[in-house]
Amino acid sequence: MRSRVKLDDRLVAFSCDVCNELENCDSSFAQVNLVKQLTRSATSVTLNFSEALSAESPKDDIHKMKVGLKELNETRYGLRILLGIKGSGSSEIERLLIESGELVGIFVGCIRTAEKRL
């Protein structure tokens, strides 16, 4: 459980960092649309993980982790699109992409471990 608490803190930081970076986007139609979607997916990752921490059963835990993983993947794609719009050289978006890749690996590992325990 201790490692999940550390992951919780890391996910909160990730969600906040994504939202803070989105404040730097311009008001073009494409970026406004993408910002809204990224805000939802980046925060949903953390919120679904918090629900997994208090899941009612191991299957419920796995389900909530899988939903969080889907939201994390959606966030990664959104960040890739944003990087394409803004152009390379956006070091914060690049850092967020690296962090999201690491988080995907952690989520996949947690899900696989939980599924083996069923």
Secondary structure, 3 states (H helix, E strand, C coil): CHHHHHHHHHHHHHHHHHHHHHCCCCCCHHHHHHHHHHHHHHHHHHHHHHHHHCCCCHHHHHHHHHHHHHHHHHHHHHHHHHHHHHCCCCHHHHHHHHHHHHHHHHHHHHHHHHHHCC
